[in-house]
Amino acid sequence: MTRLKEIERRLSKTTPGEWTQTGHWVGHPRRGSIIEHCCCEKLSDADFIVRSRVDIQWLISEVKRLQAENEKLKADMRGVCGIGID
């Protein structure tokens, strides 16, 4: 399994939707509660946790888009140059 597939698998097991932040506390509105024992020392840590699921979804999409673009460019080069590019 590729690293990207592993990340996608872990992401698929998380609670869907955006998380919320109240000061140093992180929670999920669908669950209606704050995560126990997750009081972040810095607000920037809480902000990172809250946004990580959505950010990772975007990053996975971007990696896949770039991989597809790369494969197309390699195919185009093979057609133009007649050589194999890895």
HTML snippet that shows the backbone in 3Dmol.js (N, CA, C, O; Angstrom):
<script src="https://3Dmol.org/build/3Dmol-min.js"></script>
<div id="view" style="width:600px;height:400px;position:relative"></div>
<script>
const pdb = `
ATOM      1  N   MET A   1       0.862  -1.181   0.000  1.00  0.00           N
ATOM      2  CA  MET A   1       0.000   0.000   0.000  1.00  0.00           C
ATOM      3  C   MET A   1       0.905   1.240   0.000  1.00  0.00           C
ATOM      4  O   MET A   1       1.868   1.330   0.762  1.00  0.00           O
ATOM      5  N   THR A   2       0.569   2.180  -0.868  1.00  0.00           N
ATOM      6  CA  THR A   2       1.366   3.399  -0.926  1.00  0.00           C
ATOM      7  C   THR A   2       1.077   4.291   0.279  1.00  0.00           C
ATOM      8  O   THR A   2       0.053   4.149   0.946  1.00  0.00           O
ATOM      9  N   ARG A   3       1.985   5.193   0.536  1.00  0.00           N
ATOM     10  CA  ARG A   3       1.793   6.110   1.667  1.00  0.00           C
ATOM     11  C   ARG A   3       0.514   6.928   1.478  1.00  0.00           C
ATOM     12  O   ARG A   3      -0.219   7.165   2.437  1.00  0.00           O
ATOM     13  N   LEU A   4       0.247   7.358   0.241  1.00  0.00           N
ATOM     14  CA  LEU A   4      -0.967   8.130  -0.020  1.00  0.00           C
ATOM     15  C   LEU A   4      -2.211   7.304   0.299  1.00  0.00           C
ATOM     16  O   LEU A   4      -3.163   7.825   0.881  1.00  0.00           O
ATOM     17  N   LYS A   5      -2.215   6.038  -0.070  1.00  0.00           N
ATOM     18  CA  LYS A   5      -3.354   5.153   0.229  1.00  0.00           C
ATOM     19  C   LYS A   5      -3.517   4.979   1.736  1.00  0.00           C
ATOM     20  O   LYS A   5      -4.639   4.949   2.241  1.00  0.00           O
ATOM     21  N   GLU A   6      -2.399   4.863   2.455  1.00  0.00           N
ATOM     22  CA  GLU A   6      -2.461   4.732   3.917  1.00  0.00           C
ATOM     23  C   GLU A   6      -3.085   5.974   4.543  1.00  0.00           C
ATOM     24  O   GLU A   6      -3.910   5.877   5.451  1.00  0.00           O
ATOM     25  N   ILE A   7      -2.683   7.139   4.047  1.00  0.00           N
ATOM     26  CA  ILE A   7      -3.243   8.392   4.563  1.00  0.00           C
ATOM     27  C   ILE A   7      -4.736   8.473   4.253  1.00  0.00           C
ATOM     28  O   ILE A   7      -5.528   8.872   5.107  1.00  0.00           O
ATOM     29  N   GLU A   8      -5.117   8.098   3.040  1.00  0.00           N
ATOM     30  CA  GLU A   8      -6.540   8.098   2.665  1.00  0.00           C
ATOM     31  C   GLU A   8      -7.334   7.146   3.547  1.00  0.00           C
ATOM     32  O   GLU A   8      -8.449   7.470   3.955  1.00  0.00           O
ATOM     33  N   ARG A   9      -6.778   5.981   3.847  1.00  0.00           N
ATOM     34  CA  ARG A   9      -7.465   4.998   4.690  1.00  0.00           C
ATOM     35  C   ARG A   9      -7.676   5.569   6.092  1.00  0.00           C
ATOM     36  O   ARG A   9      -8.768   5.458   6.650  1.00  0.00           O
ATOM     37  N   ARG A  10      -6.645   6.175   6.656  1.00  0.00           N
ATOM     38  CA  ARG A  10      -6.786   6.771   7.994  1.00  0.00           C
ATOM     39  C   ARG A  10      -7.802   7.908   7.971  1.00  0.00           C
ATOM     40  O   ARG A  10      -8.611   8.041   8.889  1.00  0.00           O
ATOM     41  N   LEU A  11      -7.760   8.725   6.924  1.00  0.00           N
ATOM     42  CA  LEU A  11      -8.702   9.839   6.808  1.00  0.00           C
ATOM     43  C   LEU A  11     -10.139   9.335   6.715  1.00  0.00           C
ATOM     44  O   LEU A  11     -11.045   9.933   7.294  1.00  0.00           O
ATOM     45  N   SER A  12     -10.349   8.241   5.992  1.00  0.00           N
ATOM     46  CA  SER A  12     -11.708   7.715   5.817  1.00  0.00           C
ATOM     47  C   SER A  12     -12.317   7.226   7.126  1.00  0.00           C
ATOM     48  O   SER A  12     -13.537   7.097   7.234  1.00  0.00           O
ATOM     49  N   LYS A  13     -11.483   6.955   8.111  1.00  0.00           N
ATOM     50  CA  LYS A  13     -11.974   6.469   9.404  1.00  0.00           C
ATOM     51  C   LYS A  13     -12.267   7.596  10.395  1.00  0.00           C
ATOM     52  O   LYS A  13     -12.737   7.339  11.503  1.00  0.00           O
ATOM     53  N   THR A  14     -11.991   8.844  10.001  1.00  0.00           N
ATOM     54  CA  THR A  14     -12.250   9.964  10.900  1.00  0.00           C
ATOM     55  C   THR A  14     -13.691  10.442  10.758  1.00  0.00           C
ATOM     56  O   THR A  14     -14.369  10.100   9.790  1.00  0.00           O
ATOM     57  N   THR A  15     -14.150  11.223  11.711  1.00  0.00           N
ATOM     58  CA  THR A  15     -15.497  11.782  11.666  1.00  0.00           C
ATOM     59  C   THR A  15     -15.566  12.817  10.553  1.00  0.00           C
ATOM     60  O   THR A  15     -14.772  13.757  10.538  1.00  0.00           O
ATOM     61  N   PRO A  16     -16.513  12.660   9.611  1.00  0.00           N
ATOM     62  CA  PRO A  16     -16.623  13.612   8.505  1.00  0.00           C
ATOM     63  C   PRO A  16     -16.989  15.011   8.979  1.00  0.00           C
ATOM     64  O   PRO A  16     -17.549  15.196  10.059  1.00  0.00           O
ATOM     65  N   GLY A  17     -16.662  15.982   8.149  1.00  0.00           N
ATOM     66  CA  GLY A  17     -17.043  17.358   8.430  1.00  0.00           C
ATOM     67  C   GLY A  17     -15.934  18.135   9.101  1.00  0.00           C
ATOM     68  O   GLY A  17     -14.893  17.597   9.478  1.00  0.00           O
ATOM     69  N   GLU A  18     -16.196  19.413   9.235  1.00  0.00           N
ATOM     70  CA  GLU A  18     -15.207  20.289   9.844  1.00  0.00           C
ATOM     71  C   GLU A  18     -15.325  20.259  11.362  1.00  0.00           C
ATOM     72  O   GLU A  18     -16.411  20.099  11.919  1.00  0.00           O
ATOM     73  N   TRP A  19     -14.204  20.412  11.997  1.00  0.00           N
ATOM     74  CA  TRP A  19     -14.149  20.468  13.445  1.00  0.00           C
ATOM     75  C   TRP A  19     -14.244  21.926  13.879  1.00  0.00           C
ATOM     76  O   TRP A  19     -14.106  22.830  13.056  1.00  0.00           O
ATOM     77  N   THR A  20     -14.477  22.152  15.151  1.00  0.00           N
ATOM     78  CA  THR A  20     -14.605  23.518  15.653  1.00  0.00           C
ATOM     79  C   THR A  20     -13.570  23.764  16.741  1.00  0.00           C
ATOM     80  O   THR A  20     -12.993  22.842  17.318  1.00  0.00           O
ATOM     81  N   GLN A  21     -13.369  25.031  16.986  1.00  0.00           N
ATOM     82  CA  GLN A  21     -12.402  25.441  17.997  1.00  0.00           C
ATOM     83  C   GLN A  21     -13.037  26.489  18.887  1.00  0.00           C
ATOM     84  O   GLN A  21     -13.631  27.450  18.400  1.00  0.00           O
ATOM     85  N   THR A  22     -12.912  26.306  20.184  1.00  0.00           N
ATOM     86  CA  THR A  22     -13.343  27.298  21.157  1.00  0.00           C
ATOM     87  C   THR A  22     -12.131  27.592  22.024  1.00  0.00           C
ATOM     88  O   THR A  22     -11.816  26.857  22.959  1.00  0.00           O
ATOM     89  N   GLY A  23     -11.475  28.664  21.696  1.00  0.00           N
ATOM     90  CA  GLY A  23     -10.230  28.968  22.399  1.00  0.00           C
ATOM     91  C   GLY A  23      -9.220  27.862  22.171  1.00  0.00           C
ATOM     92  O   GLY A  23      -8.858  27.564  21.032  1.00  0.00           O
ATOM     93  N   HIS A  24      -8.771  27.261  23.244  1.00  0.00           N
ATOM     94  CA  HIS A  24      -7.777  26.187  23.177  1.00  0.00           C
ATOM     95  C   HIS A  24      -8.416  24.807  23.036  1.00  0.00           C
ATOM     96  O   HIS A  24      -7.708  23.804  22.941  1.00  0.00           O
ATOM     97  N   TRP A  25      -9.746  24.748  23.022  1.00  0.00           N
ATOM     98  CA  TRP A  25     -10.445  23.462  22.972  1.00  0.00           C
ATOM     99  C   TRP A  25     -10.893  23.137  21.551  1.00  0.00           C
ATOM    100  O   TRP A  25     -11.297  24.016  20.790  1.00  0.00           O
ATOM    101  N   VAL A  26     -10.810  21.854  21.215  1.00  0.00           N
ATOM    102  CA  VAL A  26     -11.177  21.379  19.887  1.00  0.00           C
ATOM    103  C   VAL A  26     -12.358  20.427  20.026  1.00  0.00           C
ATOM    104  O   VAL A  26     -12.397  19.618  20.953  1.00  0.00           O
ATOM    105  N   GLY A  27     -13.332  20.519  19.099  1.00  0.00           N
ATOM    106  CA  GLY A  27     -14.490  19.628  19.155  1.00  0.00           C
ATOM    107  C   GLY A  27     -15.080  19.405  17.778  1.00  0.00           C
ATOM    108  O   GLY A  27     -14.592  19.943  16.784  1.00  0.00           O
ATOM    109  N   HIS A  28     -16.137  18.604  17.731  1.00  0.00           N
ATOM    110  CA  HIS A  28     -16.830  18.329  16.480  1.00  0.00           C
ATOM    111  C   HIS A  28     -18.311  18.559  16.698  1.00  0.00           C
ATOM    112  O   HIS A  28     -18.913  17.929  17.568  1.00  0.00           O
ATOM    113  N   PRO A  29     -18.911  19.455  15.920  1.00  0.00           N
ATOM    114  CA  PRO A  29     -20.318  19.803  16.152  1.00  0.00           C
ATOM    115  C   PRO A  29     -21.282  18.636  15.982  1.00  0.00           C
ATOM    116  O   PRO A  29     -22.323  18.593  16.638  1.00  0.00           O
ATOM    117  N   ARG A  30     -20.947  17.691  15.109  1.00  0.00           N
ATOM    118  CA  ARG A  30     -21.837  16.542  14.904  1.00  0.00           C
ATOM    119  C   ARG A  30     -21.929  15.689  16.164  1.00  0.00           C
ATOM    120  O   ARG A  30     -22.978  15.121  16.470  1.00  0.00           O
ATOM    121  N   ARG A  31     -20.844  15.610  16.872  1.00  0.00           N
ATOM    122  CA  ARG A  31     -20.846  14.854  18.119  1.00  0.00           C
ATOM    123  C   ARG A  31     -21.394  15.688  19.268  1.00  0.00           C
ATOM    124  O   ARG A  31     -21.797  15.161  20.305  1.00  0.00           O
ATOM    125  N   GLY A  32     -21.400  16.999  19.061  1.00  0.00           N
ATOM    126  CA  GLY A  32     -21.966  17.892  20.061  1.00  0.00           C
ATOM    127  C   GLY A  32     -21.152  18.025  21.330  1.00  0.00           C
ATOM    128  O   GLY A  32     -21.681  18.411  22.373  1.00  0.00           O
ATOM    129  N   SER A  33     -19.880  17.710  21.253  1.00  0.00           N
ATOM    130  CA  SER A  33     -19.087  17.840  22.471  1.00  0.00           C
ATOM    131  C   SER A  33     -17.648  18.185  22.126  1.00  0.00           C
ATOM    132  O   SER A  33     -17.195  18.032  20.991  1.00  0.00           O
ATOM    133  N   ILE A  34     -16.971  18.643  23.120  1.00  0.00           N
ATOM    134  CA  ILE A  34     -15.546  18.932  22.995  1.00  0.00           C
ATOM    135  C   ILE A  34     -14.789  17.645  23.292  1.00  0.00           C
ATOM    136  O   ILE A  34     -15.190  16.857  24.148  1.00  0.00           O
ATOM    137  N   ILE A  35     -13.702  17.447  22.581  1.00  0.00           N
ATOM    138  CA  ILE A  35     -12.874  16.265  22.835  1.00  0.00           C
ATOM    139  C   ILE A  35     -12.293  16.385  24.235  1.00  0.00           C
ATOM    140  O   ILE A  35     -11.664  17.387  24.576  1.00  0.00           O
ATOM    141  N   GLU A  36     -12.505  15.370  25.028  1.00  0.00           N
ATOM    142  CA  GLU A  36     -11.923  15.407  26.359  1.00  0.00           C
ATOM    143  C   GLU A  36     -10.409  15.344  26.277  1.00  0.00           C
ATOM    144  O   GLU A  36      -9.849  14.692  25.396  1.00  0.00           O
ATOM    145  N   HIS A  37      -9.768  16.010  27.182  1.00  0.00           N
ATOM    146  CA  HIS A  37      -8.311  15.985  27.311  1.00  0.00           C
ATOM    147  C   HIS A  37      -7.601  16.518  26.079  1.00  0.00           C
ATOM    148  O   HIS A  37      -6.485  16.091  25.782  1.00  0.00           O
ATOM    149  N   CYS A  38      -8.215  17.429  25.365  1.00  0.00           N
ATOM    150  CA  CYS A  38      -7.559  18.018  24.205  1.00  0.00           C
ATOM    151  C   CYS A  38      -7.559  19.525  24.342  1.00  0.00           C
ATOM    152  O   CYS A  38      -8.149  20.243  23.535  1.00  0.00           O
ATOM    153  N   CYS A  39      -6.912  19.972  25.342  1.00  0.00           N
ATOM    154  CA  CYS A  39      -6.731  21.408  25.509  1.00  0.00           C
ATOM    155  C   CYS A  39      -5.329  21.721  25.019  1.00  0.00           C
ATOM    156  O   CYS A  39      -4.345  21.307  25.631  1.00  0.00           O
ATOM    157  N   CYS A  40      -5.239  22.446  23.926  1.00  0.00           N
ATOM    158  CA  CYS A  40      -3.949  22.741  23.318  1.00  0.00           C
ATOM    159  C   CYS A  40      -3.281  23.899  24.041  1.00  0.00           C
ATOM    160  O   CYS A  40      -3.924  24.873  24.431  1.00  0.00           O
ATOM    161  N   GLU A  41      -1.984  23.766  24.205  1.00  0.00           N
ATOM    162  CA  GLU A  41      -1.218  24.812  24.871  1.00  0.00           C
ATOM    163  C   GLU A  41      -1.242  26.111  24.063  1.00  0.00           C
ATOM    164  O   GLU A  41      -1.368  27.200  24.624  1.00  0.00           O
ATOM    165  N   LYS A  42      -1.119  25.982  22.734  1.00  0.00           N
ATOM    166  CA  LYS A  42      -1.105  27.160  21.874  1.00  0.00           C
ATOM    167  C   LYS A  42      -2.346  27.157  20.977  1.00  0.00           C
ATOM    168  O   LYS A  42      -2.794  26.102  20.528  1.00  0.00           O
ATOM    169  N   LEU A  43      -2.890  28.336  20.724  1.00  0.00           N
ATOM    170  CA  LEU A  43      -4.040  28.446  19.824  1.00  0.00           C
ATOM    171  C   LEU A  43      -3.687  27.932  18.429  1.00  0.00           C
ATOM    172  O   LEU A  43      -4.540  27.371  17.742  1.00  0.00           O
ATOM    173  N   SER A  44      -2.447  28.118  18.011  1.00  0.00           N
ATOM    174  CA  SER A  44      -2.043  27.648  16.687  1.00  0.00           C
ATOM    175  C   SER A  44      -2.110  26.125  16.595  1.00  0.00           C
ATOM    176  O   SER A  44      -2.368  25.594  15.515  1.00  0.00           O
ATOM    177  N   ASP A  45      -1.883  25.402  17.706  1.00  0.00           N
ATOM    178  CA  ASP A  45      -2.019  23.937  17.714  1.00  0.00           C
ATOM    179  C   ASP A  45      -3.483  23.543  17.519  1.00  0.00           C
ATOM    180  O   ASP A  45      -3.794  22.640  16.742  1.00  0.00           O
ATOM    181  N   ALA A  46      -4.373  24.226  18.228  1.00  0.00           N
ATOM    182  CA  ALA A  46      -5.807  23.940  18.101  1.00  0.00           C
ATOM    183  C   ALA A  46      -6.278  24.236  16.683  1.00  0.00           C
ATOM    184  O   ALA A  46      -7.050  23.467  16.110  1.00  0.00           O
ATOM    185  N   ASP A  47      -5.815  25.347  16.116  1.00  0.00           N
ATOM    186  CA  ASP A  47      -6.194  25.714  14.747  1.00  0.00           C
ATOM    187  C   ASP A  47      -5.720  24.656  13.758  1.00  0.00           C
ATOM    188  O   ASP A  47      -6.451  24.306  12.832  1.00  0.00           O
ATOM    189  N   PHE A  48      -4.513  24.145  13.943  1.00  0.00           N
ATOM    190  CA  PHE A  48      -3.977  23.102  13.064  1.00  0.00           C
ATOM    191  C   PHE A  48      -4.829  21.837  13.138  1.00  0.00           C
ATOM    192  O   PHE A  48      -5.158  21.247  12.109  1.00  0.00           O
ATOM    193  N   ILE A  49      -5.184  21.423  14.347  1.00  0.00           N
ATOM    194  CA  ILE A  49      -5.992  20.211  14.537  1.00  0.00           C
ATOM    195  C   ILE A  49      -7.362  20.388  13.885  1.00  0.00           C
ATOM    196  O   ILE A  49      -7.838  19.495  13.185  1.00  0.00           O
ATOM    197  N   VAL A  50      -7.988  21.529  14.112  1.00  0.00           N
ATOM    198  CA  VAL A  50      -9.327  21.792  13.584  1.00  0.00           C
ATOM    199  C   VAL A  50      -9.342  21.733  12.055  1.00  0.00           C
ATOM    200  O   VAL A  50     -10.286  21.212  11.461  1.00  0.00           O
ATOM    201  N   ARG A  51      -8.314  22.259  11.429  1.00  0.00           N
ATOM    202  CA  ARG A  51      -8.283  22.352   9.966  1.00  0.00           C
ATOM    203  C   ARG A  51      -7.637  21.152   9.282  1.00  0.00           C
ATOM    204  O   ARG A  51      -7.696  21.044   8.057  1.00  0.00           O
ATOM    205  N   SER A  52      -7.026  20.256  10.037  1.00  0.00           N
ATOM    206  CA  SER A  52      -6.226  19.190   9.433  1.00  0.00           C
ATOM    207  C   SER A  52      -7.026  18.250   8.527  1.00  0.00           C
ATOM    208  O   SER A  52      -6.527  17.868   7.469  1.00  0.00           O
ATOM    209  N   ARG A  53      -8.229  17.871   8.899  1.00  0.00           N
ATOM    210  CA  ARG A  53      -9.002  16.934   8.071  1.00  0.00           C
ATOM    211  C   ARG A  53      -9.295  17.522   6.694  1.00  0.00           C
ATOM    212  O   ARG A  53      -9.094  16.860   5.676  1.00  0.00           O
ATOM    213  N   VAL A  54      -9.768  18.754   6.666  1.00  0.00           N
ATOM    214  CA  VAL A  54     -10.088  19.420   5.407  1.00  0.00           C
ATOM    215  C   VAL A  54      -8.812  19.683   4.607  1.00  0.00           C
ATOM    216  O   VAL A  54      -8.795  19.516   3.388  1.00  0.00           O
ATOM    217  N   ASP A  55      -7.750  20.092   5.295  1.00  0.00           N
ATOM    218  CA  ASP A  55      -6.479  20.338   4.610  1.00  0.00           C
ATOM    219  C   ASP A  55      -5.931  19.057   3.993  1.00  0.00           C
ATOM    220  O   ASP A  55      -5.429  19.082   2.869  1.00  0.00           O
ATOM    221  N   ILE A  56      -6.018  17.946   4.703  1.00  0.00           N
ATOM    222  CA  ILE A  56      -5.512  16.673   4.181  1.00  0.00           C
ATOM    223  C   ILE A  56      -6.340  16.231   2.979  1.00  0.00           C
ATOM    224  O   ILE A  56      -5.782  15.729   2.003  1.00  0.00           O
ATOM    225  N   GLN A  57      -7.654  16.407   3.032  1.00  0.00           N
ATOM    226  CA  GLN A  57      -8.499  16.086   1.876  1.00  0.00           C
ATOM    227  C   GLN A  57      -8.040  16.881   0.654  1.00  0.00           C
ATOM    228  O   GLN A  57      -7.924  16.328  -0.439  1.00  0.00           O
ATOM    229  N   TRP A  58      -7.779  18.176   0.837  1.00  0.00           N
ATOM    230  CA  TRP A  58      -7.339  19.017  -0.265  1.00  0.00           C
ATOM    231  C   TRP A  58      -5.975  18.548  -0.774  1.00  0.00           C
ATOM    232  O   TRP A  58      -5.765  18.456  -1.983  1.00  0.00           O
ATOM    233  N   LEU A  59      -5.055  18.253   0.132  1.00  0.00           N
ATOM    234  CA  LEU A  59      -3.720  17.814  -0.269  1.00  0.00           C
ATOM    235  C   LEU A  59      -3.770  16.503  -1.057  1.00  0.00           C
ATOM    236  O   LEU A  59      -3.050  16.349  -2.044  1.00  0.00           O
ATOM    237  N   ILE A  60      -4.603  15.569  -0.634  1.00  0.00           N
ATOM    238  CA  ILE A  60      -4.747  14.300  -1.361  1.00  0.00           C
ATOM    239  C   ILE A  60      -5.263  14.566  -2.774  1.00  0.00           C
ATOM    240  O   ILE A  60      -4.751  13.999  -3.739  1.00  0.00           O
ATOM    241  N   SER A  61      -6.264  15.419  -2.894  1.00  0.00           N
ATOM    242  CA  SER A  61      -6.801  15.765  -4.216  1.00  0.00           C
ATOM    243  C   SER A  61      -5.730  16.407  -5.092  1.00  0.00           C
ATOM    244  O   SER A  61      -5.626  16.106  -6.281  1.00  0.00           O
ATOM    245  N   GLU A  62      -4.946  17.280  -4.503  1.00  0.00           N
ATOM    246  CA  GLU A  62      -3.898  17.962  -5.258  1.00  0.00           C
ATOM    247  C   GLU A  62      -2.804  16.982  -5.691  1.00  0.00           C
ATOM    248  O   GLU A  62      -2.322  17.066  -6.821  1.00  0.00           O
ATOM    249  N   VAL A  63      -2.410  16.068  -4.828  1.00  0.00           N
ATOM    250  CA  VAL A  63      -1.412  15.057  -5.198  1.00  0.00           C
ATOM    251  C   VAL A  63      -1.929  14.209  -6.357  1.00  0.00           C
ATOM    252  O   VAL A  63      -1.197  13.945  -7.311  1.00  0.00           O
ATOM    253  N   LYS A  64      -3.187  13.783  -6.275  1.00  0.00           N
ATOM    254  CA  LYS A  64      -3.766  12.973  -7.352  1.00  0.00           C
ATOM    255  C   LYS A  64      -3.834  13.760  -8.660  1.00  0.00           C
ATOM    256  O   LYS A  64      -3.564  13.213  -9.729  1.00  0.00           O
ATOM    257  N   ARG A  65      -4.191  15.029  -8.577  1.00  0.00           N
ATOM    258  CA  ARG A  65      -4.254  15.865  -9.777  1.00  0.00           C
ATOM    259  C   ARG A  65      -2.863  15.989 -10.401  1.00  0.00           C
ATOM    260  O   ARG A  65      -2.711  15.864 -11.616  1.00  0.00           O
ATOM    261  N   LEU A  66      -1.864  16.230  -9.578  1.00  0.00           N
ATOM    262  CA  LEU A  66      -0.501  16.376 -10.081  1.00  0.00           C
ATOM    263  C   LEU A  66       0.042  15.058 -10.630  1.00  0.00           C
ATOM    264  O   LEU A  66       0.770  15.054 -11.623  1.00  0.00           O
ATOM    265  N   GLN A  67      -0.305  13.945  -9.994  1.00  0.00           N
ATOM    266  CA  GLN A  67       0.114  12.643 -10.514  1.00  0.00           C
ATOM    267  C   GLN A  67      -0.494  12.392 -11.898  1.00  0.00           C
ATOM    268  O   GLN A  67       0.191  11.915 -12.803  1.00  0.00           O
ATOM    269  N   ALA A  68      -1.773  12.713 -12.055  1.00  0.00           N
ATOM    270  CA  ALA A  68      -2.433  12.527 -13.345  1.00  0.00           C
ATOM    271  C   ALA A  68      -1.809  13.441 -14.402  1.00  0.00           C
ATOM    272  O   ALA A  68      -1.590  13.025 -15.539  1.00  0.00           O
ATOM    273  N   GLU A  69      -1.530  14.671 -14.023  1.00  0.00           N
ATOM    274  CA  GLU A  69      -0.892  15.608 -14.944  1.00  0.00           C
ATOM    275  C   GLU A  69       0.495  15.104 -15.351  1.00  0.00           C
ATOM    276  O   GLU A  69       0.879  15.194 -16.517  1.00  0.00           O
ATOM    277  N   ASN A  70       1.231  14.578 -14.388  1.00  0.00           N
ATOM    278  CA  ASN A  70       2.563  14.042 -14.662  1.00  0.00           C
ATOM    279  C   ASN A  70       2.495  12.866 -15.633  1.00  0.00           C
ATOM    280  O   ASN A  70       3.305  12.771 -16.555  1.00  0.00           O
ATOM    281  N   GLU A  71       1.525  11.968 -15.425  1.00  0.00           N
ATOM    282  CA  GLU A  71       1.371  10.823 -16.331  1.00  0.00           C
ATOM    283  C   GLU A  71       1.026  11.286 -17.744  1.00  0.00           C
ATOM    284  O   GLU A  71       1.517  10.722 -18.722  1.00  0.00           O
ATOM    285  N   LYS A  72       0.180  12.314 -17.849  1.00  0.00           N
ATOM    286  CA  LYS A  72      -0.181  12.848 -19.165  1.00  0.00           C
ATOM    287  C   LYS A  72       1.036  13.458 -19.845  1.00  0.00           C
ATOM    288  O   LYS A  72       1.257  13.240 -21.036  1.00  0.00           O
ATOM    289  N   LEU A  73       1.821  14.214 -19.100  1.00  0.00           N
ATOM    290  CA  LEU A  73       3.025  14.826 -19.674  1.00  0.00           C
ATOM    291  C   LEU A  73       4.023  13.763 -20.132  1.00  0.00           C
ATOM    292  O   LEU A  73       4.647  13.904 -21.184  1.00  0.00           O
ATOM    293  N   LYS A  74       4.172  12.694 -19.336  1.00  0.00           N
ATOM    294  CA  LYS A  74       5.073  11.608 -19.741  1.00  0.00           C
ATOM    295  C   LYS A  74       4.566  10.932 -21.017  1.00  0.00           C
ATOM    296  O   LYS A  74       5.354  10.607 -21.905  1.00  0.00           O
ATOM    297  N   ALA A  75       3.262  10.725 -21.104  1.00  0.00           N
ATOM    298  CA  ALA A  75       2.684  10.114 -22.302  1.00  0.00           C
ATOM    299  C   ALA A  75       2.892  11.033 -23.509  1.00  0.00           C
ATOM    300  O   ALA A  75       3.215  10.564 -24.600  1.00  0.00           O
ATOM    301  N   ASP A  76       2.707  12.338 -23.311  1.00  0.00           N
ATOM    302  CA  ASP A  76       2.929  13.291 -24.392  1.00  0.00           C
ATOM    303  C   ASP A  76       4.385  13.256 -24.856  1.00  0.00           C
ATOM    304  O   ASP A  76       4.658  13.296 -26.056  1.00  0.00           O
ATOM    305  N   MET A  77       5.309  13.181 -23.917  1.00  0.00           N
ATOM    306  CA  MET A  77       6.739  13.131 -24.254  1.00  0.00           C
ATOM    307  C   MET A  77       7.073  11.854 -25.015  1.00  0.00           C
ATOM    308  O   MET A  77       7.870  11.870 -25.952  1.00  0.00           O
ATOM    309  N   ARG A  78       6.457  10.747 -24.606  1.00  0.00           N
ATOM    310  CA  ARG A  78       6.686   9.486 -25.330  1.00  0.00           C
ATOM    311  C   ARG A  78       6.211   9.624 -26.773  1.00  0.00           C
ATOM    312  O   ARG A  78       6.860   9.140 -27.701  1.00  0.00           O
ATOM    313  N   GLY A  79       5.067  10.293 -26.951  1.00  0.00           N
ATOM    314  CA  GLY A  79       4.523  10.474 -28.287  1.00  0.00           C
ATOM    315  C   GLY A  79       5.374  11.388 -29.148  1.00  0.00           C
ATOM    316  O   GLY A  79       5.524  11.153 -30.347  1.00  0.00           O
ATOM    317  N   VAL A  80       5.929  12.424 -28.548  1.00  0.00           N
ATOM    318  CA  VAL A  80       6.732  13.388 -29.292  1.00  0.00           C
ATOM    319  C   VAL A  80       8.144  12.856 -29.535  1.00  0.00           C
ATOM    320  O   VAL A  80       8.659  12.915 -30.652  1.00  0.00           O
ATOM    321  N   CYS A  81       8.750  12.344 -28.491  1.00  0.00           N
ATOM    322  CA  CYS A  81      10.164  11.935 -28.566  1.00  0.00           C
ATOM    323  C   CYS A  81      10.338  10.444 -28.883  1.00  0.00           C
ATOM    324  O   CYS A  81      11.404  10.012 -29.321  1.00  0.00           O
ATOM    325  N   GLY A  82       9.294   9.685 -28.659  1.00  0.00           N
ATOM    326  CA  GLY A  82       9.407   8.244 -28.882  1.00  0.00           C
ATOM    327  C   GLY A  82      10.270   7.547 -27.863  1.00  0.00           C
ATOM    328  O   GLY A  82      10.798   6.466 -28.120  1.00  0.00           O
ATOM    329  N   ILE A  83      10.418   8.172 -26.685  1.00  0.00           N
ATOM    330  CA  ILE A  83      11.227   7.544 -25.638  1.00  0.00           C
ATOM    331  C   ILE A  83      10.384   7.318 -24.396  1.00  0.00           C
ATOM    332  O   ILE A  83       9.388   8.003 -24.159  1.00  0.00           O
ATOM    333  N   GLY A  84      10.805   6.351 -23.622  1.00  0.00           N
ATOM    334  CA  GLY A  84      10.129   6.084 -22.346  1.00  0.00           C
ATOM    335  C   GLY A  84      10.646   6.990 -21.254  1.00  0.00           C
ATOM    336  O   GLY A  84      11.857   7.135 -21.086  1.00  0.00           O
ATOM    337  N   ILE A  85       9.747   7.600 -20.511  1.00  0.00           N
ATOM    338  CA  ILE A  85      10.124   8.474 -19.387  1.00  0.00           C
ATOM    339  C   ILE A  85       9.461   7.907 -18.141  1.00  0.00           C
ATOM    340  O   ILE A  85       8.252   7.673 -18.121  1.00  0.00           O
ATOM    341  N   ASP A  86      10.257   7.688 -17.108  1.00  0.00           N
ATOM    342  CA  ASP A  86       9.722   7.157 -15.849  1.00  0.00           C
ATOM    343  C   ASP A  86       9.363   8.255 -14.897  1.00  0.00           C
ATOM    344  O   ASP A  86       8.898   7.984 -13.790  1.00  0.00           O
TER     345      ASP A  86
END
`;
const viewer = $3Dmol.createViewer("view");
viewer.addModel(pdb, "pdb");
viewer.setStyle({}, {cartoon: {color: "spectrum"}});
viewer.zoomTo();
viewer.render();
</script>
